[in-house]
């Protein structure tokens, strides 16, 4: 199971005030979560410029399976 991340971002627009917003995404690591979260927020705010400010882990994923130790 991949980890769950909360991506916090600042959405700026030319004709509206800046707004903070969050997105929850499942990803392998923080870099992947940053990309997925930005894409998700850009769909939600199509006319704004999304600037990711914070990525934090909300749920740790499973550890990778290890092979037999013999």
Backbone as JSON Lines, residues from 0, in Angstrom:
{"i":0,"aa":"X","n":[0.85,-1.17,0.0],"ca":[0.0,0.0,0.0],"c":[0.91,1.24,0.0]}
{"i":1,"aa":"X","n":[0.65,2.2,-0.9],"ca":[1.47,3.41,-0.91],"c":[1.15,4.32,0.27]}
{"i":2,"aa":"X","n":[2.05,5.24,0.54],"ca":[1.86,6.18,1.63],"c":[0.84,7.24,1.25]}
{"i":3,"aa":"X","n":[0.19,7.81,2.26],"ca":[-0.76,8.9,2.04],"c":[-0.09,10.21,2.45]}
{"i":4,"aa":"X","n":[-0.11,11.19,1.55],"ca":[0.52,12.48,1.78],"c":[-0.52,13.59,1.74]}
{"i":5,"aa":"X","n":[-0.27,14.64,2.54],"ca":[-1.07,15.86,2.45],"c":[-0.18,16.9,1.79]}
{"i":6,"aa":"X","n":[-0.68,17.43,0.67],"ca":[0.05,18.44,-0.07],"c":[-0.64,19.78,0.16]}
{"i":7,"aa":"X","n":[0.08,20.71,0.77],"ca":[-0.43,22.06,1.0],"c":[0.1,22.99,-0.08]}
{"i":8,"aa":"X","n":[-0.76,23.84,-0.61],"ca":[-0.33,24.72,-1.69],"c":[-0.99,26.09,-1.57]}
{"i":9,"aa":"X","n":[-0.36,27.05,-2.21],"ca":[-0.88,28.4,-2.31],"c":[-1.3,28.62,-3.76]}
{"i":10,"aa":"X","n":[-2.56,29.02,-3.96],"ca":[-3.09,29.23,-5.3],"c":[-3.22,30.72,-5.53]}
{"i":11,"aa":"X","n":[-2.48,31.22,-6.52],"ca":[-2.52,32.65,-6.84],"c":[-3.24,32.85,-8.16]}
{"i":12,"aa":"X","n":[-3.98,33.95,-8.26],"ca":[-4.68,34.3,-9.48],"c":[-4.54,35.79,-9.69]}
{"i":13,"aa":"X","n":[-4.63,36.25,-10.94],"ca":[-4.44,37.67,-11.22],"c":[-5.62,38.51,-10.74]}
{"i":14,"aa":"X","n":[-6.83,37.98,-10.79],"ca":[-7.99,38.79,-10.43],"c":[-8.66,38.38,-9.11]}
{"i":15,"aa":"X","n":[-8.06,37.45,-8.36],"ca":[-8.6,37.03,-7.07],"c":[-7.48,37.02,-6.04]}
{"i":16,"aa":"X","n":[-7.87,37.0,-4.78],"ca":[-6.88,36.9,-3.71],"c":[-6.25,35.52,-3.69]}
{"i":17,"aa":"X","n":[-5.06,35.43,-3.11],"ca":[-4.38,34.14,-2.97],"c":[-5.15,33.28,-1.97]}
{"i":18,"aa":"X","n":[-5.17,31.99,-2.21],"ca":[-5.93,31.05,-1.39],"c":[-5.05,29.85,-1.07]}
{"i":19,"aa":"X","n":[-5.11,29.36,0.16],"ca":[-4.42,28.13,0.53],"c":[-5.36,26.95,0.37]}
{"i":20,"aa":"X","n":[-4.82,25.83,-0.1],"ca":[-5.65,24.65,-0.3],"c":[-4.81,23.4,-0.06]}
{"i":21,"aa":"X","n":[-5.48,22.28,0.26],"ca":[-4.82,21.01,0.53],"c":[-5.37,19.93,-0.38]}
{"i":22,"aa":"X","n":[-4.52,18.94,-0.65],"ca":[-4.95,17.76,-1.4],"c":[-4.31,16.54,-0.75]}
{"i":23,"aa":"X","n":[-5.06,15.47,-0.67],"ca":[-4.54,14.21,-0.14],"c":[-4.3,13.27,-1.31]}
{"i":24,"aa":"X","n":[-3.08,12.74,-1.41],"ca":[-2.73,11.85,-2.51],"c":[-1.95,10.66,-1.98]}
{"i":25,"aa":"X","n":[-2.07,9.54,-2.68],"ca":[-1.27,8.36,-2.36],"c":[-0.12,8.32,-3.35]}
{"i":26,"aa":"X","n":[1.1,8.15,-2.83],"ca":[2.27,8.15,-3.69],"c":[3.39,7.32,-3.05]}
{"i":27,"aa":"X","n":[4.41,7.03,-3.87],"ca":[5.54,6.25,-3.39],"c":[6.46,7.07,-2.49]}
{"i":28,"aa":"X","n":[6.71,8.33,-2.89],"ca":[7.6,9.19,-2.11],"c":[7.13,10.64,-2.19]}
{"i":29,"aa":"X","n":[7.84,11.53,-1.51],"ca":[7.42,12.93,-1.4],"c":[7.45,13.65,-2.76]}
{"i":30,"aa":"X","n":[8.43,13.34,-3.6],"ca":[8.5,14.0,-4.91],"c":[7.31,13.63,-5.78]}
{"i":31,"aa":"X","n":[6.96,12.35,-5.77],"ca":[5.8,11.88,-6.53],"c":[4.51,12.51,-5.99]}
{"i":32,"aa":"X","n":[4.42,12.63,-4.67],"ca":[3.25,13.24,-4.04],"c":[3.13,14.71,-4.42]}
{"i":33,"aa":"X","n":[4.25,15.4,-4.5],"ca":[4.25,16.82,-4.86],"c":[3.68,17.01,-6.27]}
{"i":34,"aa":"X","n":[4.09,16.15,-7.2],"ca":[3.6,16.25,-8.57],"c":[2.11,15.92,-8.67]}
{"i":35,"aa":"X","n":[1.71,14.83,-8.0],"ca":[0.3,14.43,-8.03],"c":[-0.6,15.46,-7.36]}
{"i":36,"aa":"X","n":[-0.14,16.0,-6.23],"ca":[-0.93,17.0,-5.51],"c":[-1.08,18.28,-6.31]}
{"i":37,"aa":"X","n":[0.0,18.71,-6.97],"ca":[-0.07,19.92,-7.79],"c":[-1.05,19.73,-8.95]}
{"i":38,"aa":"X","n":[-1.0,18.57,-9.56],"ca":[-1.91,18.28,-10.68],"c":[-3.36,18.27,-10.21]}
{"i":39,"aa":"X","n":[-3.61,17.66,-9.05],"ca":[-4.97,17.59,-8.5],"c":[-5.5,18.98,-8.17]}
{"i":40,"aa":"X","n":[-4.66,19.83,-7.57],"ca":[-5.08,21.18,-7.21],"c":[-5.24,22.07,-8.45]}
{"i":41,"aa":"X","n":[-4.43,21.82,-9.48],"ca":[-4.56,22.61,-10.7],"c":[-5.88,22.32,-11.4]}
{"i":42,"aa":"X","n":[-6.36,21.07,-11.3],"ca":[-7.68,20.73,-11.86],"c":[-8.79,21.42,-11.07]}
{"i":43,"aa":"X","n":[-8.6,21.54,-9.74],"ca":[-9.6,22.17,-8.89],"c":[-9.63,23.69,-9.09]}
{"i":44,"aa":"X","n":[-8.48,24.29,-9.36],"ca":[-8.36,25.74,-9.56],"c":[-7.73,25.98,-10.94]}
{"i":45,"aa":"X","n":[-8.49,25.86,-12.01],"ca":[-7.9,25.91,-13.35],"c":[-7.32,27.27,-13.75]}
{"i":46,"aa":"X","n":[-7.8,28.35,-13.14],"ca":[-7.32,29.68,-13.55],"c":[-6.28,30.24,-12.6]}
{"i":47,"aa":"X","n":[-5.8,29.43,-11.69],"ca":[-4.82,29.91,-10.71],"c":[-3.45,29.28,-10.94]}
{"i":48,"aa":"X","n":[-2.45,29.88,-10.34],"ca":[-1.09,29.36,-10.39],"c":[-0.84,28.64,-9.07]}
{"i":49,"aa":"X","n":[-0.61,27.33,-9.11],"ca":[-0.46,26.51,-7.89],"c":[1.02,26.44,-7.51]}
{"i":50,"aa":"X","n":[1.3,26.83,-6.26],"ca":[2.66,26.79,-5.74],"c":[2.66,25.9,-4.5]}
{"i":51,"aa":"X","n":[3.28,24.73,-4.58],"ca":[3.29,23.77,-3.47],"c":[4.2,24.29,-2.36]}
{"i":52,"aa":"X","n":[3.68,24.34,-1.14],"ca":[4.44,24.86,0.0],"c":[4.84,23.79,1.0]}
{"i":53,"aa":"X","n":[4.04,22.72,1.12],"ca":[4.32,21.72,2.14],"c":[3.85,20.34,1.68]}
{"i":54,"aa":"X","n":[4.66,19.33,1.97],"ca":[4.28,17.94,1.73],"c":[4.56,17.18,3.02]}
{"i":55,"aa":"X","n":[3.52,16.6,3.61],"ca":[3.73,15.84,4.84],"c":[3.06,14.48,4.76]}
{"i":56,"aa":"X","n":[3.66,13.5,5.43],"ca":[3.16,12.13,5.43],"c":[2.04,12.01,6.45]}
{"i":57,"aa":"X","n":[0.89,11.51,6.03],"ca":[-0.23,11.28,6.94],"c":[-0.33,9.8,7.33]}
{"i":58,"aa":"X","n":[0.06,8.91,6.43],"ca":[0.03,7.46,6.73],"c":[1.22,6.82,6.02]}
{"i":59,"aa":"X","n":[2.01,6.09,6.77],"ca":[3.15,5.39,6.19],"c":[2.67,4.2,5.38]}
{"i":60,"aa":"X","n":[3.34,3.95,4.28],"ca":[3.01,2.8,3.45],"c":[3.68,1.54,3.98]}
{"i":61,"aa":"X","n":[3.37,0.43,3.35],"ca":[3.99,-0.84,3.73],"c":[5.47,-0.83,3.36]}
{"i":62,"aa":"X","n":[6.25,-1.54,4.15],"ca":[7.66,-1.7,3.82],"c":[7.8,-2.61,2.62]}
{"i":63,"aa":"X","n":[8.82,-2.41,1.8],"ca":[9.0,-3.3,0.65],"c":[9.26,-4.74,1.12]}
{"i":64,"aa":"X","n":[8.7,-5.68,0.4],"ca":[8.86,-7.08,0.78],"c":[10.3,-7.51,0.55]}
{"i":65,"aa":"X","n":[10.82,-8.26,1.54],"ca":[12.16,-8.77,1.44],"c":[12.1,-10.24,1.05]}
{"i":66,"aa":"X","n":[13.08,-10.65,0.29],"ca":[13.14,-12.05,-0.14],"c":[13.53,-12.97,1.01]}
{"i":67,"aa":"X","n":[13.62,-14.25,0.73],"ca":[14.01,-15.2,1.78],"c":[15.43,-14.89,2.27]}
{"i":68,"aa":"X","n":[15.66,-15.12,3.54],"ca":[16.95,-14.78,4.13],"c":[17.86,-16.0,4.25]}
{"i":69,"aa":"X","n":[17.79,-16.93,3.34],"ca":[18.66,-18.1,3.4],"c":[19.49,-18.25,2.19]}
